[in-house]
Amino acid sequence: MKTKTRIVFICCIVAFLFLTLLAGAVAYFYAHPSAVKTLMERSVSRSTGTSFTIKNLSYSLNPLKVHAKGITWKTGNGPGGFYLEVPDLTADLLLEGPFGHRSLMVQRLRVDNFSCRISEDSTFPKIKQEPQTPSFFGSVLKRMIAFFLFRDFRFQGAALSGGSISAQLGDQTVRVREIRGRLNADHLVELSCGIQIAWPSKEMNLTVPLLTVKTDDAISLVDPQIGGSLTVGNAIFESPEANIREIKGRADLLYQHRQKKLTFNNTNLILKEIGVQKGSETRTIPLGLRLKTEGTVNLMDRRINAHHLHLSMGDVFQLDGKMDAVFGTKRDLRLKISGGHVVPEKLLPLLPHGMRKRLFPAKLSGSIKLAGTVGGFEEQGKWRWNCNLHARFIQNEFSYTAQKLNFSGRINGDIQAEGRFPDLKISALMKADHAVVSGTGFEVEPSEVSLSFSGRHPSYVIRDLSVRIPSARGVLGKREFLVDDIGLRIKKGRVNGASGALFFPEIQVNSSLLKNLMVSFRVENGKVSAGVKRKQTGLIKTALNLNLLPSGWEFAGRDSVEISAESSKEGAWAFTSAVAFQDLGFQNQDSSCMGEKISLRAEITGKIVPPAFTVDATTSIKADGGEILYDRFYSDLKKNPFFSFCEGKYDATDRHLQLTSLILGLRDILTLQMRGSLFEKDPARRFDLSVNIPKTLLKPVFTHLVLEPFQTEKPALGTLNIGGTVSANLELTGAGSHWMAKGHLMWHDGELSSEDNGISFNGVDLFLPLWYQNRKGKSPLKGLKGKLSIRSMDLPLLPKQALALPLDAGPNLLSVSSPTLLAVPGGKVQMGPVVVRELPGFSPSVETSLTMKTVQIEPLLAGLRTHPVQGILGGKLDRIHLEGGNLRSVGEVKAKIFDGEVILSDLGVSGLFTATPVFKLNARWKDLNLAEITTGTSFGKIEGILNGYLKDLEISHGQPQRFDLLLETAKKKGVPQKISVKAVDNIAQLGGGQTPFMGVAGLFASLFKKFPYKKIGAHAILKNDVFKINGTIKEGGKEYLVKRGLFSGVDVVNQNPDNRVSFKDMVKRIKRVTASKNGPIIK
């Protein structure tokens, strides 16, 4: 036998033996199902390293059918791990095809009420595969099984019902319920279930009531791939912050098993609405979020590639792009946005309440274009994100509204964000046009703003910030002002969004009002500092345009400004500011007030402390150069600089100003000091101030404030010599419109003298009490005391003497309570108590009295006459009243003189404190001896008795301007009535006539020196500068000034009774008469 024949023979024997054994095994297992069950349990358990049991197994060959009950499959022995239980499984089978090419057809597979439990530490069953080279016998055995039994198997029908899966994965719980599925006649699979995923610690739940999977092609086991669709309906996501309802989705899926690749197309995900929880209230927001995408999932590489992605939310936003993500051991994600936009005003309602509240005043409308990439990767359990995004603004309307501020405009520009979050590099170039700002008291015309910045979050560098405002209008108080050409420029600066730090070293500000301002601003470590420092800013022009200076005035000068302020972490502010002017000049319209080349500097330093808003400040003002003229008051500031210093504290809550010290004055002239409190919170403003003038030389004060201003008008002031020191202490208190001033004015070791006027006061010590209040009240129990002491007083018509007066003051009252005795030539006069009322007001009044007893007249008239005049002066003016510059008196003064008496009454003065005071009096006389009056005078001697009166006498500028004068003689026993020739002639001339001694009368008069007369009478009236004189004797139709005696004498007849002459001419007549020392010329 040949070798080839032998090999074939041996193979046939082996095949026969295999078939015999296989037939025997089949016959055995068919007859013993329990053996098959045990074999299957051992094989599966051994190959997967798990516990696999079947409670009951039965089958039949005709028809071919398998029925199993109580199948359990689990890992480990504990309650955790993987656990699968199938209560009932039924399979109807069929072998199809010719012998050697048969397929096992699963006609119907049914699984009911299976359950599966999975824990976090569970391991899924895996078939143990030990790497080994396949044996020849094994290969032959597989081929023989495929030849004699079946080559492959296929499913024709299958059904699942009532299944469930539960998994506990750490804090996450997953439950899949009501799993139902079937394989229909077209070999298509339909699967549905409900899913619930919970995160108990976070109180979050995702519920999918129905998830449906449908295949669209038969499943092949030779080249396994599954294509179909997945649908999610009405899913709900719940959390403490928000609930998302009506989540719907659908996707077309294709799973290719060999490539481990899942392709998804026509993917749509819709989130209809979200409910935001705020306390016990829920706010529902319609989302309308829609995701459309398509791509692949590589399960081998665990990579997702969405080559097209479209995300939109109605008209809120829209994004187009693609995404690439890896979720293996190395996780990363990359999203590329090829195009998109977002509408901020539509997005605002979707933001959290707190963020919406912060953004509420701001509104941004229009679409913002978006493009770029966003990427992320997981590193040490945390995700790191990076991006390269670009946002473009095109004519986006922006507005901001606060309580008292409105801003609107259109924005154009680009923002670029690049780098890893949060360390992003951001750059922007933004512009705003038609920007309009308005608020309470101001309004800005459409303006332009440009901004350029860059940096890495949170630190940014401002490259350029420019603001151009054509015009701005505002109201300051009740005044409206206009500012043109406003420009603000920041060339560099730094901003830190994390720490809130800001630094702008140079902020240039220019406008039609203020120019060349350089402002600095810094915020760092919770502290804020700002400063302004510049020259030639145009402060004067600004003040004029804002009507802060008097209208119609002219101002000029150079200014400089320096201001700094800094806040502490506690919120307190410390500040320092200084404003200086050089070559300052000003002048009002009538040139009554002007200044030239003035050097002025004002400084203020202080601290503001919140929340009560208290201000502690120190201010100073100094003007040490230039000249100032106010009306008639002139000051050389270089010689006598003006200075002011104030230190105080203001409480804005209580509206209380506490003045620790206020000092102002002119150096070497006068200094004023003040301290106290002012309250504004009460309905009526209150103040309590103390005013002090320290000891000051009186002469510089008098020279600067009295002599120089008034010397031209009052030349007599130049003759005054004033010395000593003055000081004052006053307390000022008040509430509302009512106020009171109390204190003393002192003059120490004073001196006042005038050689030209014969006035001298030496050793003056005045302690003058003052008390003024602008409303009447109850008289105080105790007033203020004072005194006046003069060591030596020398006045015209008075002998040198000392004077001491006690002074008392009450509300609006100053008085000398005791009588004062004054020495006068020929005796003494007594001045009664003096009361001065309303002294500080516009109309003070003085009341006193004057008493004279036995005052000799001769010393009073000494020097006025060549012959001594004997007489006594007495009387009482028991009420002398001075008010408004008018002095009136009540009472009489009697002079017993010339063997008769003269009575003076109604003494007074009007316009006492004016340049032209008018003196007034009335007088009447009786039984005056004319011989004593006229003897030794140039008028001529007259003998007789004189009676008469002088009414309404008014004297101004030393001359009468009005009077009514009556002179008449009266017979008296023993007193002759004779008149000299000279006296007759003078009377005739005063009456306006010619001398009576002409012709025969002249020849007759040459024989006599005097003539007898019967009566002399004259009535003279002066009024309105018109003088008229008439005789009082009228006989035979004639008017006589002098009527001769019975047998002899001379008549002086008033030839023109209506003769009127100006008083100036009358004075000339009197001067001619009194100047003539010769008698009349007899012709």
SULJODA-V232802 format. One line per field, one symbol per residue. phi: phi as a letter, one per 30 degrees, with the letter a starting at -180 (. if undefined). burial: # if it has 16 or more other ideal C-beta (glycine too) atoms within 10 Angstrom, else .. A space follows every 10 residues. Layout:
phi=???
burial=???
This chain:
phi=.ddddddddd dddddddddd dddddddddd dbddddeddd eddddddcib cbbbdabbab cbddabbbbi dbbbcicddd icbbbcdabb bccacbjddj bdbdcddabb bchdbbbbcd cdcddbddbc dadedddddd ddddddddca dabbccaabb aidabbbcci dccbbcbhdb aacddciccb bbacbbcbbe dchcbbccdb bbbbccaddc ddbdabblbb bcbhdbcbad dabcchdbaa bccbccdddh bccbbhdbbb cdabcccbic cbcccddidb cbaalbbcdd chbcbcdbbb bbbhcdaabb lbbbbbbcdc cabbcccdal abcedddedd deedddddce dcbbcjccdb akbbbabcbh ibdccbabcb bbcbhddbbb bbdbbbbalc cblbbcbbkc dcdcccbbbb bbbhdbbbad iaacdebbbb bbbalceccb cddabbbbcd abbbbciccc bbbchdbbbc daabbcdddi dbbbdbcdbb adccbidbcc bbbahicbbb abaachdidd ddddddhdce didcbalcbb bbbbbbccdd jdccbbbbbb bbhdbaaddc hdbabbhdcb bbbbbabccd ddhcbcbbbb bbbcajbbbb hccbbcdddb ddbabbbabb cdddhbcccd abbblceiba bbcbakbbcc ddecdbbbbc cbcdebdddd ddddcbdddc dddbeddddd cbbjbbaabb ccbabidcbb bblbccbchd bbabddcica bbidbccddb bbbcbdaddd dbcccaabbb dbbbbeibdd acbbbdcbbb ehbbbcdcdb ccdbejlbbc cdecbcchdd ddbdbbbabb bbbhcddedd cdjdbdcdcc lbcakbcdac bbaiiccbbb kbbccdahib bbccbhdabc idccdbdccb abbbbahddd dddcdicddj dbckccblab chdbbbhibd baabcbbbcb dbeicdcbbd eddddddddd djccddcbid dddddddbca bdbdacabbc bcahiccbbb dccbbhiccc dbcdddcakb cccddbdcdb bddddddddd ddddddccdd ddc
burial=.......... .......... .......... ..#..##..# #..#...#.# ##.#..#... ....####.. #.###....# ####.##.#. ####...... .#.####### #..#.####. .#..#..... .......... .........# ...####### ..######.. .....#..#. ###...###. ########.. ...#####.. #####...#. ....###### .#..####.. .####.#.#. ######.... ####..#.## #..#.#.... ......#.## #.######.. ..####..## ###..##### ######.... .######..# ####...#.# .......... ...#.###.# #######... .....####. ###..#.#.. .....##### #.#.####.# ...#.##### ##..#.##.. .#.##.#.## ###.#.##.# .##.###.#. ##.#...... #.#..#.#.# ..####.... #.##..#.## #####.#### ###....### ##.#..#### ##.###.... ....#.#.## #.#####... ..###.#### ##.####... ..#.#..### ..#######. ...###.### ########.. ....#.#..# ###.###### #....####. .##.##..## #########. .....##.## #.#..###.. ####..#.#. #.....#..# .#.###.### .###....## #######..# ####....## ##.####### ###....... ..##.#.#.# ..#....... ....#.#### ######...# ...#.##.#. ##.####.#. ...#.##### ##..###..# #.......#. ###.###..# .#...####. #####.#### ##.####### ......#### #####..### ####....## ########.# ..###....# ###.#####. ....#.#### ########## ###.###... ....#....# ########## ##....#### ###.....## ####....## ####...... ..#..#..#. ..#..#..## .#.
